[in-house]
Amino acid sequence: MNRPTQSSAPALADAPPVVATEPAGAPIGFAEFVALVAALMSLAALGIDSMLPALPAIGRALGVETENQRQFIITAFVLGFGIAQLVHGPLADRFGRRTVLLWAIGGYAIANIACAVSASFTLLLLARVCGGAMVAATRVATIAIVRDCYHGRPMARVMSIAFMVFMVVPVLAPAFGQTVLLFANWRGIFWVVGGLSLGIWTWFFVRMPETLHPDARQPLSVGRIAAGWKQTLTDRWSLGYTLASTSLMGALYGYLNSVQQIMFDTFGRPKLLAVMFALTAMLMAAANLTNARLVMRLGTRLISHSALTTLVLLSAIHLAIALAGYETLVGFVILQALTMGCFGLATSNFSSMAMENMGGIAGTASSVQGFTSVTFGAVGGVVIGQAFDGTTAPLAAGFLICGVVALAVVTITERGRLFRPA
């Protein structure tokens, strides 16, 4: 059981002092803990990636004629996912991680059923927003669970391994969507996602105890929540690495919004969409496995700063090739996979560094950080996605701009001292 310790955060008149916990490790076996964390985090990715092969079919069935409008099926989900994190965080700090996750995963299953029976594009988008809002708890409360059990480099190690397992979802999700379309229409994808959600709900219910110490629970009050937000947004590492993650998330969502059209329209190879995801995800998984092995020795800063710098260089090369007219399918896949590998290395460490001083308010801090990175990242992703002009240049430019912004933010946060081993 975690031992409560007094935090240095100021106490409020209407709330007990913020209580941090001394991490005591996972409450279940390490391998199962990491696998369960990865499964919980994968639900959101499954809700996005499995839809990509079905976007044309959904558009035809619901009368969406403009291809770029189909991107809103992804954007609606992501916006709900981002905004709702502000709600799940305080709830997780008040009622515990377990209670919030059980209600939210159940709600996510219901939202997928609503998507499956939607009779119009408007109703589908509303159901997607609700689904994203429910599954947002799997990011907020899951990161809070990891922070309850670990911090610093051990937390970065857990997150890296979880992200490695999590990368299996982008490998399988598009192929899963295409497979379902062989036997059913696009509505079948939502039915299966709902069923998988209930399976993970059962696993979590049976195996995962509450990780938030009773003495660390925080009351639901405006003053307490505002104090948590203030602490999260005024801590140098929390704010700096959250903003850097936000910029990189804009590039990621731009990729998710654009990749289906790039594979279908730019290269005319729709059947290779799943292969594209597989290669990208495999490299990201390999990068996170490498990070898990090296982070305890090299530290989060040296690894993440090197990855971010490499991402900027790769994006500049990719944009130059695209603008010069030398883009090929093979070149796109290789450069994009390498870029996404760097993305995975950077963001998995950024999340750990942003949470380093947030132990006493892990749920609230995770919600503010998640809301910021996902919501504003989604807006950036919309800009990149809507800029699609039949070439890969807008996507490459988006990665370059987002990478440069993230590097500038990290440089300011570290006061120019990049690549430090500790």
TIDREN-108529 format. One record per residue (C-alpha): residue number from 0; residue in three letters; x, y, z. Coordinates in steps of 0.02 Angstrom, whole numbers. Example, Ala and Ser with C-alpha at 12.3 -4.5 7.8 and 13.67 -1.06 7.14 Angstrom:
[node 0; 'Ala'; [615; -225; 390]];
[node 1; 'Ser'; [684; -53; 357]];
This chain:
[node 0; 'Met'; [0; 0; 0]];
[node 1; 'Asn'; [65; 173; -41]];
[node 2; 'Arg'; [119; 280; 108]];
[node 3; 'Pro'; [50; 459; 105]];
[node 4; 'Thr'; [175; 600; 121]];
[node 5; 'Gln'; [145; 786; 140]];
[node 6; 'Ser'; [161; 886; -22]];
[node 7; 'Ser'; [237; 1058; -32]];
[node 8; 'Ala'; [84; 1124; -125]];
[node 9; 'Pro'; [-15; 1254; -26]];
[node 10; 'Ala'; [-170; 1193; 63]];
[node 11; 'Leu'; [-340; 1269; 30]];
[node 12; 'Ala'; [-460; 1330; 161]];
[node 13; 'Asp'; [-597; 1210; 104]];
[node 14; 'Ala'; [-486; 1059; 68]];
[node 15; 'Pro'; [-356; 953; 156]];
[node 16; 'Pro'; [-175; 975; 103]];
[node 17; 'Val'; [-131; 893; -61]];
[node 18; 'Val'; [-62; 722; -19]];
[node 19; 'Ala'; [72; 640; -123]];
[node 20; 'Thr'; [110; 455; -113]];
[node 21; 'Glu'; [271; 360; -102]];
[node 22; 'Pro'; [264; 244; -254]];
[node 23; 'Ala'; [268; 63; -201]];
[node 24; 'Gly'; [263; -23; -370]];
[node 25; 'Ala'; [123; -109; -465]];
[node 26; 'Pro'; [-14; -194; -362]];
[node 27; 'Ile'; [-15; -342; -483]];
[node 28; 'Gly'; [124; -431; -579]];
[node 29; 'Phe'; [232; -311; -680]];
[node 30; 'Ala'; [199; -395; -848]];
[node 31; 'Glu'; [11; -398; -822]];
[node 32; 'Phe'; [13; -220; -756]];
[node 33; 'Val'; [101; -156; -913]];
[node 34; 'Ala'; [-13; -260; -1026]];
[node 35; 'Leu'; [-170; -193; -940]];
[node 36; 'Val'; [-107; -14; -949]];
[node 37; 'Ala'; [-72; -38; -1135]];
[node 38; 'Ala'; [-243; -116; -1164]];
[node 39; 'Leu'; [-331; 29; -1079]];
[node 40; 'Met'; [-233; 157; -1178]];
[node 41; 'Ser'; [-264; 59; -1338]];
[node 42; 'Leu'; [-452; 82; -1332]];
[node 43; 'Ala'; [-437; 261; -1393]];
[node 44; 'Ala'; [-317; 213; -1533]];
[node 45; 'Leu'; [-433; 73; -1585]];
[node 46; 'Gly'; [-576; 198; -1595]];
[node 47; 'Ile'; [-474; 301; -1719]];
[node 48; 'Asp'; [-367; 183; -1823]];
[node 49; 'Ser'; [-498; 49; -1856]];
[node 50; 'Met'; [-609; 181; -1936]];
[node 51; 'Leu'; [-485; 233; -2071]];
[node 52; 'Pro'; [-522; 96; -2200]];
[node 53; 'Ala'; [-709; 123; -2174]];
[node 54; 'Leu'; [-713; 312; -2204]];
[node 55; 'Pro'; [-763; 298; -2388]];
[node 56; 'Ala'; [-899; 171; -2348]];
[node 57; 'Ile'; [-967; 278; -2205]];
[node 58; 'Gly'; [-968; 430; -2319]];
[node 59; 'Arg'; [-1065; 339; -2455]];
[node 60; 'Ala'; [-1190; 265; -2332]];
[node 61; 'Leu'; [-1226; 429; -2243]];
[node 62; 'Gly'; [-1220; 545; -2393]];
[node 63; 'Val'; [-1054; 632; -2359]];
[node 64; 'Glu'; [-993; 683; -2531]];
[node 65; 'Thr'; [-836; 784; -2491]];
[node 66; 'Glu'; [-687; 676; -2445]];
[node 67; 'Asn'; [-613; 803; -2325]];
[node 68; 'Gln'; [-777; 804; -2227]];
[node 69; 'Arg'; [-752; 621; -2186]];
[node 70; 'Gln'; [-606; 675; -2079]];
[node 71; 'Phe'; [-732; 743; -1953]];
[node 72; 'Ile'; [-768; 562; -1903]];
[node 73; 'Ile'; [-593; 563; -1830]];
[node 74; 'Thr'; [-594; 743; -1772]];
[node 75; 'Ala'; [-759; 727; -1676]];
[node 76; 'Phe'; [-689; 580; -1578]];
[node 77; 'Val'; [-526; 670; -1540]];
[node 78; 'Leu'; [-613; 830; -1481]];
[node 79; 'Gly'; [-723; 733; -1361]];
[node 80; 'Phe'; [-570; 638; -1303]];
[node 81; 'Gly'; [-475; 799; -1269]];
[node 82; 'Ile'; [-607; 906; -1185]];
[node 83; 'Ala'; [-677; 771; -1069]];
[node 84; 'Gln'; [-508; 744; -988]];
[node 85; 'Leu'; [-538; 901; -885]];
[node 86; 'Val'; [-684; 811; -804]];
[node 87; 'His'; [-607; 639; -780]];
[node 88; 'Gly'; [-453; 705; -688]];
[node 89; 'Pro'; [-540; 783; -537]];
[node 90; 'Leu'; [-660; 635; -530]];
[node 91; 'Ala'; [-512; 514; -526]];
[node 92; 'Asp'; [-432; 613; -383]];
[node 93; 'Arg'; [-596; 613; -287]];
[node 94; 'Phe'; [-675; 441; -317]];
[node 95; 'Gly'; [-521; 342; -366]];
[node 96; 'Arg'; [-449; 281; -529]];
[node 97; 'Arg'; [-543; 116; -529]];
[node 98; 'Thr'; [-719; 187; -509]];
[node 99; 'Val'; [-695; 317; -646]];
[node 100; 'Leu'; [-622; 191; -768]];
[node 101; 'Leu'; [-759; 63; -742]];
[node 102; 'Trp'; [-897; 190; -777]];
[node 103; 'Ala'; [-805; 266; -924]];
[node 104; 'Ile'; [-762; 104; -1014]];
[node 105; 'Gly'; [-943; 48; -996]];
[node 106; 'Gly'; [-999; 214; -1070]];
[node 107; 'Tyr'; [-876; 193; -1213]];
[node 108; 'Ala'; [-953; 25; -1257]];
[node 109; 'Ile'; [-1126; 104; -1261]];
[node 110; 'Ala'; [-1064; 248; -1371]];
[node 111; 'Asn'; [-996; 124; -1498]];
[node 112; 'Ile'; [-1165; 39; -1504]];
[node 113; 'Ala'; [-1244; 210; -1536]];
[node 114; 'Cys'; [-1122; 235; -1681]];
[node 115; 'Ala'; [-1168; 65; -1751]];
[node 116; 'Val'; [-1353; 110; -1761]];
[node 117; 'Ser'; [-1334; 292; -1815]];
[node 118; 'Ala'; [-1448; 336; -1961]];
[node 119; 'Ser'; [-1367; 503; -2007]];
[node 120; 'Phe'; [-1195; 581; -2014]];
[node 121; 'Thr'; [-1244; 707; -1880]];
[node 122; 'Leu'; [-1297; 571; -1759]];
[node 123; 'Leu'; [-1138; 474; -1795]];
[node 124; 'Leu'; [-1032; 627; -1755]];
[node 125; 'Leu'; [-1126; 656; -1592]];
[node 126; 'Ala'; [-1100; 475; -1542]];
[node 127; 'Arg'; [-916; 490; -1588]];
[node 128; 'Val'; [-897; 643; -1477]];
[node 129; 'Cys'; [-977; 546; -1333]];
[node 130; 'Gly'; [-866; 396; -1366]];
[node 131; 'Gly'; [-711; 503; -1364]];
[node 132; 'Ala'; [-770; 587; -1203]];
[node 133; 'Met'; [-794; 420; -1117]];
[node 134; 'Val'; [-630; 340; -1173]];
[node 135; 'Ala'; [-535; 496; -1118]];
[node 136; 'Ala'; [-534; 421; -944]];
[node 137; 'Thr'; [-419; 284; -1007]];
[node 138; 'Arg'; [-284; 413; -1034]];
[node 139; 'Val'; [-309; 518; -878]];
[node 140; 'Ala'; [-341; 382; -750]];
[node 141; 'Thr'; [-218; 260; -826]];
[node 142; 'Ile'; [-73; 384; -819]];
[node 143; 'Ala'; [-127; 426; -642]];
[node 144; 'Ile'; [-119; 240; -598]];
[node 145; 'Val'; [57; 228; -668]];
[node 146; 'Arg'; [106; 385; -571]];
[node 147; 'Asp'; [30; 311; -413]];
[node 148; 'Cys'; [147; 162; -432]];
[node 149; 'Tyr'; [305; 239; -509]];
[node 150; 'His'; [389; 405; -545]];
[node 151; 'Gly'; [543; 472; -634]];
[node 152; 'Arg'; [643; 352; -741]];
[node 153; 'Pro'; [547; 197; -681]];
[node 154; 'Met'; [386; 281; -738]];
[node 155; 'Ala'; [466; 320; -906]];
[node 156; 'Arg'; [516; 137; -920]];
[node 157; 'Val'; [339; 77; -884]];
[node 158; 'Met'; [265; 201; -1007]];
[node 159; 'Ser'; [390; 150; -1142]];
[node 160; 'Ile'; [348; -34; -1124]];
[node 161; 'Ala'; [162; 6; -1120]];
[node 162; 'Phe'; [180; 111; -1277]];
[node 163; 'Met'; [273; -34; -1359]];
[node 164; 'Val'; [127; -151; -1325]];
[node 165; 'Phe'; [7; -11; -1370]];
[node 166; 'Met'; [87; 1; -1542]];
[node 167; 'Val'; [13; -168; -1585]];
[node 168; 'Val'; [-155; -80; -1604]];
[node 169; 'Pro'; [-104; 31; -1751]];
[node 170; 'Val'; [-30; -125; -1831]];
[node 171; 'Leu'; [-191; -224; -1815]];
[node 172; 'Ala'; [-328; -91; -1816]];
[node 173; 'Pro'; [-333; -45; -2002]];
[node 174; 'Ala'; [-318; -230; -2049]];
[node 175; 'Phe'; [-454; -265; -1921]];
[node 176; 'Gly'; [-566; -134; -2002]];
[node 177; 'Gln'; [-534; -203; -2176]];
[node 178; 'Thr'; [-569; -380; -2115]];
[node 179; 'Val'; [-735; -330; -2039]];
[node 180; 'Leu'; [-783; -247; -2203]];
[node 181; 'Leu'; [-758; -414; -2291]];
[node 182; 'Phe'; [-896; -494; -2186]];
[node 183; 'Ala'; [-1006; -347; -2136]];
[node 184; 'Asn'; [-1032; -163; -2171]];
[node 185; 'Trp'; [-946; -22; -2077]];
[node 186; 'Arg'; [-1069; -36; -1932]];
[node 187; 'Gly'; [-990; -202; -1885]];
[node 188; 'Ile'; [-829; -113; -1838]];
[node 189; 'Phe'; [-919; -17; -1700]];
[node 190; 'Trp'; [-1004; -174; -1636]];
[node 191; 'Val'; [-837; -265; -1620]];
[node 192; 'Val'; [-751; -115; -1536]];
[node 193; 'Gly'; [-894; -111; -1411]];
[node 194; 'Gly'; [-870; -296; -1375]];
[node 195; 'Leu'; [-682; -277; -1351]];
[node 196; 'Ser'; [-715; -132; -1231]];
[node 197; 'Leu'; [-823; -244; -1123]];
[node 198; 'Gly'; [-686; -376; -1123]];
[node 199; 'Ile'; [-557; -251; -1059]];
[node 200; 'Trp'; [-685; -187; -932]];
[node 201; 'Thr'; [-699; -364; -863]];
[node 202; 'Trp'; [-510; -387; -854]];
[node 203; 'Phe'; [-488; -222; -763]];
[node 204; 'Phe'; [-633; -258; -644]];
[node 205; 'Val'; [-565; -428; -594]];
[node 206; 'Arg'; [-380; -390; -580]];
[node 207; 'Met'; [-341; -207; -543]];
[node 208; 'Pro'; [-367; -141; -366]];
[node 209; 'Glu'; [-377; 43; -323]];
[node 210; 'Thr'; [-206; 127; -325]];
[node 211; 'Leu'; [-255; 294; -248]];
[node 212; 'His'; [-225; 294; -61]];
[node 213; 'Pro'; [-384; 343; 37]];
[node 214; 'Asp'; [-291; 485; 122]];
[node 215; 'Ala'; [-240; 555; -47]];
[node 216; 'Arg'; [-418; 579; -111]];
[node 217; 'Gln'; [-462; 759; -146]];
[node 218; 'Pro'; [-633; 843; -127]];
[node 219; 'Leu'; [-731; 904; -276]];
[node 220; 'Ser'; [-727; 1092; -252]];
[node 221; 'Val'; [-695; 1237; -367]];
[node 222; 'Gly'; [-552; 1298; -258]];
[node 223; 'Arg'; [-465; 1130; -253]];
[node 224; 'Ile'; [-482; 1100; -439]];
[node 225; 'Ala'; [-422; 1276; -479]];
[node 226; 'Ala'; [-272; 1251; -365]];
[node 227; 'Gly'; [-231; 1089; -455]];
[node 228; 'Trp'; [-243; 1174; -624]];
[node 229; 'Lys'; [-133; 1315; -563]];
[node 230; 'Gln'; [-2; 1195; -496]];
[node 231; 'Thr'; [-2; 1098; -660]];
[node 232; 'Leu'; [11; 1253; -770]];
[node 233; 'Thr'; [141; 1345; -667]];
[node 234; 'Asp'; [263; 1202; -641]];
[node 235; 'Arg'; [402; 1230; -768]];
[node 236; 'Trp'; [422; 1048; -820]];
[node 237; 'Ser'; [236; 1012; -823]];
[node 238; 'Leu'; [194; 1163; -931]];
[node 239; 'Gly'; [345; 1154; -1044]];
[node 240; 'Tyr'; [335; 971; -1088]];
[node 241; 'Thr'; [145; 978; -1104]];
[node 242; 'Leu'; [160; 1117; -1233]];
[node 243; 'Ala'; [296; 1021; -1325]];
[node 244; 'Ser'; [185; 867; -1328]];
[node 245; 'Thr'; [40; 974; -1390]];
[node 246; 'Ser'; [139; 1030; -1540]];
[node 247; 'Leu'; [191; 852; -1583]];
[node 248; 'Met'; [12; 789; -1559]];
[node 249; 'Gly'; [-41; 914; -1692]];
[node 250; 'Ala'; [75; 824; -1813]];
[node 251; 'Leu'; [9; 654; -1760]];
[node 252; 'Tyr'; [-173; 701; -1787]];
[node 253; 'Gly'; [-127; 781; -1952]];
[node 254; 'Tyr'; [-55; 612; -2001]];
[node 255; 'Leu'; [-212; 519; -1946]];
[node 256; 'Asn'; [-323; 642; -2041]];
[node 257; 'Ser'; [-218; 632; -2199]];
[node 258; 'Val'; [-149; 456; -2215]];
[node 259; 'Gln'; [-306; 374; -2284]];
[node 260; 'Gln'; [-318; 501; -2425]];
[node 261; 'Ile'; [-130; 491; -2457]];
[node 262; 'Met'; [-136; 303; -2478]];
[node 263; 'Phe'; [-301; 303; -2575]];
[node 264; 'Asp'; [-282; 459; -2683]];
[node 265; 'Thr'; [-100; 511; -2691]];
[node 266; 'Phe'; [-26; 338; -2718]];
[node 267; 'Gly'; [-182; 243; -2772]];
[node 268; 'Arg'; [-140; 96; -2658]];
[node 269; 'Pro'; [-286; 81; -2534]];
[node 270; 'Lys'; [-246; -99; -2490]];
[node 271; 'Leu'; [-76; -47; -2424]];
[node 272; 'Leu'; [-149; 66; -2288]];
[node 273; 'Ala'; [-136; -75; -2160]];
[node 274; 'Val'; [43; -112; -2215]];
[node 275; 'Met'; [87; 72; -2195]];
[node 276; 'Phe'; [20; 71; -2018]];
[node 277; 'Ala'; [108; -91; -1978]];
[node 278; 'Leu'; [279; -30; -2031]];
[node 279; 'Thr'; [257; 136; -1941]];
[node 280; 'Ala'; [194; 55; -1782]];
[node 281; 'Met'; [331; -78; -1783]];
[node 282; 'Leu'; [465; 56; -1787]];
[node 283; 'Met'; [378; 154; -1649]];
[node 284; 'Ala'; [368; -6; -1545]];
[node 285; 'Ala'; [553; -41; -1574]];
[node 286; 'Ala'; [595; 137; -1523]];
[node 287; 'Asn'; [498; 122; -1361]];
[node 288; 'Leu'; [577; -46; -1322]];
[node 289; 'Thr'; [747; 36; -1345]];
[node 290; 'Asn'; [693; 179; -1233]];
[node 291; 'Ala'; [636; 60; -1097]];
[node 292; 'Arg'; [807; -22; -1097]];
[node 293; 'Leu'; [910; 137; -1103]];
[node 294; 'Val'; [810; 266; -1005]];
[node 295; 'Met'; [868; 204; -834]];
[node 296; 'Arg'; [1048; 234; -888]];
[node 297; 'Leu'; [1039; 383; -1006]];
[node 298; 'Gly'; [890; 476; -936]];
[node 299; 'Thr'; [732; 547; -1014]];
[node 300; 'Arg'; [808; 711; -1073]];
[node 301; 'Leu'; [953; 646; -1174]];
[node 302; 'Ile'; [843; 521; -1265]];
[node 303; 'Ser'; [692; 632; -1296]];
[node 304; 'His'; [791; 785; -1350]];
[node 305; 'Ser'; [892; 681; -1472]];
[node 306; 'Ala'; [733; 603; -1543]];
[node 307; 'Leu'; [650; 773; -1564]];
[node 308; 'Thr'; [800; 846; -1655]];
[node 309; 'Thr'; [804; 696; -1771]];
[node 310; 'Leu'; [617; 716; -1805]];
[node 311; 'Val'; [646; 895; -1862]];
[node 312; 'Leu'; [788; 843; -1978]];
[node 313; 'Leu'; [688; 699; -2054]];
[node 314; 'Ser'; [536; 812; -2081]];
[node 315; 'Ala'; [644; 942; -2170]];
[node 316; 'Ile'; [715; 809; -2285]];
[node 317; 'His'; [540; 739; -2318]];
[node 318; 'Leu'; [469; 911; -2360]];
[node 319; 'Ala'; [613; 948; -2479]];
[node 320; 'Ile'; [584; 783; -2571]];
[node 321; 'Ala'; [396; 813; -2581]];
[node 322; 'Leu'; [414; 991; -2647]];
[node 323; 'Ala'; [543; 936; -2775]];
[node 324; 'Gly'; [421; 807; -2845]];
[node 325; 'Tyr'; [527; 655; -2801]];
[node 326; 'Glu'; [406; 577; -2677]];
[node 327; 'Thr'; [375; 391; -2699]];
[node 328; 'Leu'; [271; 268; -2599]];
[node 329; 'Val'; [427; 179; -2534]];
[node 330; 'Gly'; [511; 342; -2487]];
[node 331; 'Phe'; [354; 405; -2400]];
[node 332; 'Val'; [335; 247; -2297]];
[node 333; 'Ile'; [518; 245; -2244]];
[node 334; 'Leu'; [530; 429; -2198]];
[node 335; 'Gln'; [361; 431; -2111]];
[node 336; 'Ala'; [401; 274; -2012]];
[node 337; 'Leu'; [567; 347; -1953]];
[node 338; 'Thr'; [482; 510; -1907]];
[node 339; 'Met'; [347; 421; -1807]];
[node 340; 'Gly'; [480; 319; -1718]];
[node 341; 'Cys'; [559; 482; -1659]];
[node 342; 'Phe'; [386; 544; -1611]];
[node 343; 'Gly'; [360; 393; -1499]];
[node 344; 'Leu'; [528; 413; -1414]];
[node 345; 'Ala'; [498; 597; -1379]];
[node 346; 'Thr'; [318; 593; -1319]];
[node 347; 'Ser'; [333; 442; -1203]];
[node 348; 'Asn'; [473; 531; -1109]];
[node 349; 'Phe'; [388; 701; -1116]];
[node 350; 'Ser'; [235; 630; -1025]];
[node 351; 'Ser'; [344; 561; -885]];
[node 352; 'Met'; [439; 724; -864]];
[node 353; 'Ala'; [278; 825; -863]];
[node 354; 'Met'; [210; 717; -721]];
[node 355; 'Glu'; [370; 716; -617]];
[node 356; 'Asn'; [311; 844; -487]];
[node 357; 'Met'; [125; 802; -497]];
[node 358; 'Gly'; [116; 651; -380]];
[node 359; 'Gly'; [-10; 729; -259]];
[node 360; 'Ile'; [-132; 779; -396]];
[node 361; 'Ala'; [-94; 649; -529]];
[node 362; 'Gly'; [-274; 637; -593]];
[node 363; 'Thr'; [-302; 824; -608]];
[node 364; 'Ala'; [-129; 855; -680]];
[node 365; 'Ser'; [-149; 716; -808]];
[node 366; 'Ser'; [-319; 786; -859]];
[node 367; 'Val'; [-252; 963; -885]];
[node 368; 'Gln'; [-101; 900; -980]];
[node 369; 'Gly'; [-208; 782; -1084]];
[node 370; 'Phe'; [-339; 914; -1121]];
[node 371; 'Thr'; [-206; 1034; -1180]];
[node 372; 'Ser'; [-107; 913; -1288]];
[node 373; 'Val'; [-255; 822; -1364]];
[node 374; 'Thr'; [-378; 965; -1391]];
[node 375; 'Phe'; [-257; 1093; -1461]];
[node 376; 'Gly'; [-161; 955; -1548]];
[node 377; 'Ala'; [-323; 904; -1633]];
[node 378; 'Val'; [-349; 1082; -1693]];
[node 379; 'Gly'; [-176; 1079; -1769]];
[node 380; 'Gly'; [-216; 911; -1846]];
[node 381; 'Val'; [-372; 982; -1928]];
[node 382; 'Val'; [-269; 1121; -2007]];
[node 383; 'Ile'; [-144; 996; -2075]];
[node 384; 'Gly'; [-278; 876; -2133]];
[node 385; 'Gln'; [-384; 1007; -2219]];
[node 386; 'Ala'; [-229; 1069; -2310]];
[node 387; 'Phe'; [-218; 903; -2405]];
[node 388; 'Asp'; [-197; 945; -2589]];
[node 389; 'Gly'; [-165; 776; -2664]];
[node 390; 'Thr'; [19; 773; -2614]];
[node 391; 'Thr'; [118; 731; -2458]];
[node 392; 'Ala'; [191; 906; -2443]];
[node 393; 'Pro'; [61; 975; -2318]];
[node 394; 'Leu'; [91; 828; -2201]];
[node 395; 'Ala'; [280; 843; -2210]];
[node 396; 'Ala'; [268; 1031; -2183]];
[node 397; 'Gly'; [154; 1002; -2034]];
[node 398; 'Phe'; [279; 885; -1952]];
[node 399; 'Leu'; [421; 1007; -1982]];
[node 400; 'Ile'; [328; 1157; -1910]];
[node 401; 'Cys'; [263; 1059; -1760]];
[node 402; 'Gly'; [436; 986; -1728]];
[node 403; 'Val'; [521; 1156; -1733]];
[node 404; 'Val'; [392; 1230; -1614]];
[node 405; 'Ala'; [413; 1084; -1494]];
[node 406; 'Leu'; [603; 1100; -1500]];
[node 407; 'Ala'; [591; 1287; -1463]];
[node 408; 'Val'; [477; 1254; -1314]];
[node 409; 'Val'; [592; 1120; -1245]];
[node 410; 'Thr'; [742; 1234; -1265]];
[node 411; 'Ile'; [655; 1372; -1166]];
[node 412; 'Thr'; [598; 1247; -1033]];
[node 413; 'Glu'; [775; 1181; -1011]];
[node 414; 'Arg'; [851; 1356; -1021]];
[node 415; 'Gly'; [954; 1300; -1170]];
[node 416; 'Arg'; [1031; 1149; -1082]];
[node 417; 'Leu'; [975; 1012; -1200]];
[node 418; 'Phe'; [1034; 830; -1207]];
[node 419; 'Arg'; [1075; 823; -1022]];
[node 420; 'Pro'; [1094; 644; -957]];
[node 421; 'Ala'; [999; 687; -797]];
